[in-house]
Amino acid sequence: MSDPVIPHFVNDVGSENIRIGVKIFECMGASPPFDHPHIYLDMGAEKSIVCPYCSTLYVYDKELKAEQTDPPDCIYKPKAA
């Protein structure tokens, strides 16, 4: 059995908050090479959490899938080599 993939989120657009469809994730701040240390965040029973590095507010939205964000394109997708 494999472990579930933990999504990584970036805030390249500079949004004050990002709505996401998961409660456990990693914040990278921005896409490499401008990323901060990748911080594991778990909202637990809460509906939002602030990244201690970049101060982005992440808000859980049950209507979004794990790979969806609002604003769009805030999930990190490594570029193919």
PyMOL commands that set and color helices and strands:
alter all, ss='L'
color gray80, all
select strands_A, chain A and resi 8-10+17-20+24-29+39-42+48-50+57-60+69-70
alter strands_A, ss='S'
color yellow, strands_A
deselect
rebuild
show_as cartoon
